[in-house]
Amino acid sequence: MESTAAPRPAPDVGDTLVDWFAGAARDLPWRRPGVDAWAVLVSEVMLQQTPVARVEPVWREWVALWPAPAALAAASPAEVIRAWGKLGYPRRALRLRETAAALVERHGGTVPADVAALEALPGVGTYTARAVACFGHGTPQPVVDTNVRRVVARLVHGRAEAGTARASDLRDVAALAPADPGRAVRFSVAVMELGALVCVAGTPRCTACPVTGACAWVRAGRPPHEGPPRRVQRFAGTDRQVRGRLLDVLRAADGPVEAARLEEAWDDAAQRSRCLDSLLVDGLLEQLPDGRFTLPA
Ligand code: SF4
């Protein structure tokens, strides 16, 4: 009978990636020695759907302003929304403040190393919990983001694209990790780096890949993706852009602004109104009794 088990790459793939990472890793500030689990948590939330270059200056500002959960928990919503700047998806700023408050309440202002305790925090999902346990506390964990799923799909399963998330993704990554705990931690960041720099979306750079000899997709002759094409997210003209423009007006103002100021931010009245409503619902803006708008106190 034909086996349905996924072909396994060579057992030294994990170690090879750790050694490659030692020479190829980007020097990112949240990876440096001495960066604590709180600063790692802030970086992981900021890096969701946001490029490193945009995150770096904002992360530096946040960890300087709020070096511990208690400091962020004591900040006002307006302060955190302002400090979020133009990172996008600004609800993350408010969620991080909620996370900080929960850390103060449940963990005495410290960041736990236990994945279940981390997952129980508001705004912390499986990926972030494992990343904080692994990169913030040095506890070996399979850490699976979009880049890692793409690497696993190609390297282990011989598929061009990852498709939707699978329950087996964590197992697949854990199976590749070296046995040594310290190397297993570095492996988790190494495989993410491979997906970010080499095994990239679109056309992977297989000639520069340290594990090309073990790659199931290369061995299979690089079969094309068979599922629906990847959606390319546009930004121009979306509600996300409009919400950003409206928030920009409030961030730049010294105090509450008249509705007329917001009208200048976007021409389409229906879209502007819809986005204004959604910002109010999300708690990112408030409307005063006199009709003016302000960041939440
Ligand atoms: S050989 Fe190519 S497809 Fe395979 S893991 Fe490396 S970069 Fe990705």
Residues whose N, C-alpha, C, O or C-beta is under 5 A from the ligand:
A	BS01	SF4	V151 R154 L155 V198 C199 P204 R205 C206 C209 V211 T212 C215 W217 V218
